[in-house]
Amino acid sequence: MIELIIVMALMAIMAGLGYPTLQKQLVRVRTMTSARQITATFQRARLEAIRRNAPGVVEIDIPGRRVAADIDGVTFVGLLSAGVEFGAPAGEDIVDGFGASGKANFTIAGGVLESGAFRIVGPHGNNFVEVRIDPPATARIQIRKWDGTAFKAQGQGGVSWTW
């Protein structure tokens, strides 16, 4: 019986030591899943605009916590994960670029009219990620993370992201 109690105590201690690491991983997974949802919505909007030979629009719905696309009357959405919100660091905007409309306007050739990004913040409000489309002609989509001074791609400048 004493051996069982000792084993249980050791397991509880080990679980307690691993909890902070698990929490960081959950924050990372939720934030990156949301960024990938936005990326998938952009990619689908681009392909639908080309396929239907019709311009399209992708915009954010902040209260609804989603990204919505409309291509020639066909609507589809990408939802944010639990705990993830649209947000930006102090001094930055949630929607960066895309012109006065604040929407990604896709052309029939698959480009966008103007470069821009939608920004999200992970649980606990300290991990900012943006999904950027640039350059307009090719509509290249890239996920970038805030490093305290600027949004950077994974490995940019030889530095990996930290969560």
N, C-alpha and C positions, 0 to 999 in steps of 0.2 A: 504494500500500500504506500509506503514511504517513497519507494522508487517511482511509482506512478505519479505522485505529487511532485517529485523533483523533475521528472520529465515534463509534466504539464507546466511547471514554473519556467523551465528553460524554453519551452515552446512559446509561452507568453512573452518572455523577454525578447526572443528572436523576432516575433511578430511585431512587437513594439519598436524594435530597431529598424525594421523594414517598412514601417508605415509611411514615413516621410518620403521615401523613394517612390512608393506606390502612388502617393498623392501627386507628386510631380509628373509621373507618367500619365496619370489620368487627365491632368490639366493639358499636357502635351497632346494626348490622343484626341480629346474633345476639341481643342483649338484647331489642330490640323485636319480633323474630319470636317469641321465647318469650312475651313479654307478650301478643302477639296470639293465640297458641295458647291461653293461659289465658282470654283474653276470649272467644274462639270457643267454648270449652268451656262457659263460663258462659252465653253466649247460647243455645247449643243446649240446655243443660239447662233453661233458662227456657222455651224454646219447646216442648220435649218435655213438660214438666210441664203446660203449658196444653193441648197437643194430646191428651195421654193422660188428662187430668183426674186426674193422680196426683202426689203430692209427690215430690221428688227431692233427691238429695244430691250435692254436689261436694266432693271432698277432695283434699289433696295426698299424694303418695307420695314422700317425700324421697329414700329410697334409689333408687327407680325413676326419679327425675327426671321425674315426670309428674303431671298433674292428671287424676283419674278421676271420672266422673259415673255415677250410677245412677238411672235414672228408670223405675220400674215394671218392673224386671228388665232393662232395656236399658242396657248399659254402653258408654261411649265414653271415649276419653282424648285428652289434649293433651300432647305431649312437649316438653321443653325442648331448645333448640339446643345444639350442641357448645360446651362451655366455660361454659355458663350453669347456675347452681345455684340452689336455694332458699336465700335468705339475707336478712339484714337488718342495718342499721347497728347499731353498739354501742348497747345500751340499748333497742332495738326488737325486736319479735317477728316471726318469719317469717309467722305467721298472726295478723293483728290483727282482733279482733272475732269475729263469728259465734257468740258465746256460748260456753258451756262445751265444746261439742262440737268447736269449731274447724273446723266444716264449714259450707259454704253450703247451707242447707236451703231449697229452693224450694217454694213453695205451688202449689196448683192454679190460682191466679189469676195466677201468674207473678212474684210478689214473693218476697222472702226473709224468713225469720223475724227475722233480725238483720243489720245492716250489718257489713261486714268487708272484709278484703283479704288476698291472698296476695302475698308479696314474693319477688323474685328478685334475684340479683346477677350482673352480666355478667362476662366473662373479665377477669382481673387483679384482681377483687374490689373495685373502687372505683366501680361504677355500679349503684346500687340503684334498682329500679323496683317499683312495686306495681300490682296490678290490684284496684281497689276497687269494691264494690257499695254504693251508697247513693243515695237513701233506700230502706228496705226495701220500701215499698209498690210502687214502680215498678221496683226492681232495676236502676237506672241503673248502667252499668259504665263506669269511667273508668281510664285509665292515667296514673299519676303518677310522677314521678322525684324522688329524694332530692337536695336542694340543699345538704346539710350541716347543716341545722337541721330541715327538715320535708319531707314529700312534697308536691309541687305539680304541678298540671296544666301542660301546655305553654302558655306565655304567661301563666300566672297571675301577677298583680302586674306585668305588662308585661315579664317577663323570659323569654327563651327558654332551653331546656335547653342545658347544655354537657356535652360528653363528654370 
